[in-house]
Amino acid sequence: MKNIAFYIASRYLLSKKGSTAVTFITWLAAVAMSVAVAAMFVIISVFSGLEDFNKTLISNLHADLTVKSTSGKTIKNFQRINEILKKDKEISDFSRVIEEKVYVNFNGKGDIAFLRGVDSSYTKVNPVNKTIFFGNYPSFEYKNEVIMEHSLKIRLGIPVDSDKDFATIFMPKSGTGIINKEEDIYNKRDIIVTGIFPGNEQLNNYVIAPIELAEELLNLPKNSAYQIVIKLKNPENADSEKEKLQKEIGGNIEIKTKEEENAAFWKMINTEKLFIYLIFALVIFITTFNLAGAIIILQLDKKQQAKSLISLGFPLKHLRMTYFYTGILIVVLGILSGLLLGTALCYFQLYTELFKAVEDLPFPVKIVGENYLIVSAIAALFGVLISWFFSKISKNYITKN
């Protein structure tokens, strides 16, 4: 009987004969489901691409592990920590970092920026040198050679790699007492911009310079550090390596993974992802009411046939299953065609890069198996519920005139 119910349902869907209205409503429901599924698949594939793109941007800013002091800015006992890190076989490279706000001035134009002082090993941890699109990374032969974020350079109009045009960095001095002269307020040094790197939300208004310049501006002793950034041979072991180093180094030191350094950022990303899922789940839920309409129209159109089947001894339960299977077939057809359409659109964007997020950046797309499962599960859940609910036809409805 169940096989008969499924056979009748497939005939309702595929037969060319019958009511034009029923055929139109049935295929309209399938097309609506297909479009909704394709839209959700494309959007979450774009979101997956954006997520990977953001990870790439952050990977050039934050290391696998970051060591900071919990008592003041400067890390104490650096020599001891340095020896521990050198002996650790899981560590590929590490670098000292000092970061502070500064004021940059050139020809009467000024702006507040972030000075990041780094040592010569920094590019082995964060390859910021690979992002330079004009000029060169500092040679570290001179401590006043710096690279600058693009928008900051444009605002100040600083020429690149000029031995005649110097910008000036001002670092406010801390302390108390009466100010008698200009040198009591700040330290200042002239700088040469040797290269430009592109900015983003994480690196806007940054100046990257040899760490000796930062030490001099802040009046810090040699081998000082606000942070120690670490690159691991296997980044997947970041959590276990963090626990091991925390025990070896001891108190007054805090170690964070890349994810912990960007906790607020990832919380925002996950919240956006959740809202996207909820919005498109609602779209698919609303679309499934086309399915409800198709089942109701089918029941009205095939009422006499249903009455004949009941008279011949066809169980009401299996008649309900017939309508349920019809709904399920529409859902399956909509999901399969929607996923095929969505995949085709994603590959079209990957190969043509037609749609742009900004002028020079196409929307990134990443096709992953998880997205197929998520979209299919959401569409199938609502489709099954709607099909089950609207297939519950009563015997009185069929037998009454």
HUHUZI-V689309 format. One record per residue. N is the residue number from 1. SS is DSSP state (h for helix, s for strand, l for the rest). Layout:
# HUHUZI-V689309
N:SS / N:SS
This chain:
# HUHUZI-V689309
1:l / 2:h / 3:h / 4:h / 5:h / 6:h / 7:h / 8:h / 9:h / 10:h / 11:h / 12:h / 13:h / 14:h / 15:l / 16:l / 17:l / 18:l / 19:l / 20:h / 21:h / 22:h / 23:h / 24:h / 25:h / 26:h / 27:h / 28:h / 29:h / 30:h / 31:h / 32:h / 33:h / 34:h / 35:h / 36:h / 37:h / 38:h / 39:h / 40:h / 41:h / 42:h / 43:h / 44:h / 45:h / 46:h / 47:h / 48:h / 49:h / 50:h / 51:h / 52:h / 53:h / 54:h / 55:h / 56:h / 57:h / 58:h / 59:h / 60:l / 61:l / 62:l / 63:l / 64:l / 65:s / 66:s / 67:s / 68:s / 69:s / 70:l / 71:l / 72:l / 73:l / 74:l / 75:l / 76:l / 77:l / 78:h / 79:h / 80:h / 81:h / 82:h / 83:h / 84:h / 85:h / 86:h / 87:h / 88:l / 89:l / 90:l / 91:s / 92:s / 93:s / 94:s / 95:s / 96:s / 97:s / 98:s / 99:s / 100:s / 101:s / 102:s / 103:s / 104:s / 105:s / 106:s / 107:l / 108:l / 109:s / 110:s / 111:s / 112:s / 113:s / 114:s / 115:s / 116:s / 117:s / 118:s / 119:l / 120:l / 121:l / 122:h / 123:h / 124:h / 125:h / 126:l / 127:l / 128:h / 129:h / 130:h / 131:h / 132:s / 133:s / 134:s / 135:s / 136:l / 137:l / 138:l / 139:l / 140:l / 141:l / 142:l / 143:l / 144:l / 145:s / 146:s / 147:s / 148:s / 149:s / 150:h / 151:h / 152:h / 153:h / 154:h / 155:h / 156:h / 157:l / 158:l / 159:l / 160:l / 161:l / 162:l / 163:l / 164:l / 165:l / 166:l / 167:s / 168:s / 169:s / 170:s / 171:s / 172:s / 173:l / 174:l / 175:l / 176:l / 177:l / 178:l / 179:l / 180:l / 181:l / 182:h / 183:h / 184:h / 185:l / 186:s / 187:s / 188:s / 189:s / 190:s / 191:s / 192:s / 193:s / 194:s / 195:s / 196:s / 197:s / 198:l / 199:l / 200:l / 201:l / 202:l / 203:l / 204:l / 205:l / 206:s / 207:s / 208:s / 209:s / 210:s / 211:h / 212:h / 213:h / 214:h / 215:h / 216:h / 217:h / 218:l / 219:l / 220:l / 221:l / 222:l / 223:l / 224:l / 225:l / 226:l / 227:s / 228:s / 229:s / 230:s / 231:s / 232:s / 233:l / 234:l / 235:h / 236:h / 237:h / 238:h / 239:h / 240:h / 241:h / 242:h / 243:h / 244:h / 245:h / 246:h / 247:h / 248:h / 249:h / 250:l / 251:l / 252:l / 253:s / 254:s / 255:s / 256:s / 257:s / 258:h / 259:h / 260:h / 261:h / 262:l / 263:h / 264:h / 265:h / 266:h / 267:h / 268:h / 269:h / 270:h / 271:h / 272:h / 273:h / 274:h / 275:h / 276:h / 277:h / 278:h / 279:h / 280:h / 281:h / 282:h / 283:h / 284:h / 285:h / 286:h / 287:h / 288:h / 289:h / 290:h / 291:h / 292:h / 293:h / 294:h / 295:h / 296:h / 297:h / 298:h / 299:h / 300:h / 301:h / 302:l / 303:h / 304:h / 305:h / 306:h / 307:h / 308:h / 309:h / 310:h / 311:h / 312:l / 313:l / 314:l / 315:l / 316:h / 317:h / 318:h / 319:h / 320:h / 321:h / 322:h / 323:h / 324:h / 325:h / 326:h / 327:h / 328:h / 329:h / 330:h / 331:h / 332:h / 333:h / 334:h / 335:h / 336:h / 337:h / 338:h / 339:h / 340:h / 341:h / 342:h / 343:h / 344:h / 345:h / 346:h / 347:h / 348:h / 349:h / 350:h / 351:h / 352:h / 353:l / 354:l / 355:l / 356:s / 357:s / 358:s / 359:l / 360:l / 361:s / 362:s / 363:l / 364:l / 365:l / 366:l / 367:l / 368:l / 369:h / 370:h / 371:h / 372:h / 373:h / 374:h / 375:h / 376:h / 377:h / 378:h / 379:h / 380:h / 381:h / 382:h / 383:h / 384:h / 385:h / 386:h / 387:h / 388:h / 389:h / 390:h / 391:l / 392:l / 393:l / 394:l / 395:h / 396:h / 397:h / 398:h / 399:h / 400:l / 401:l
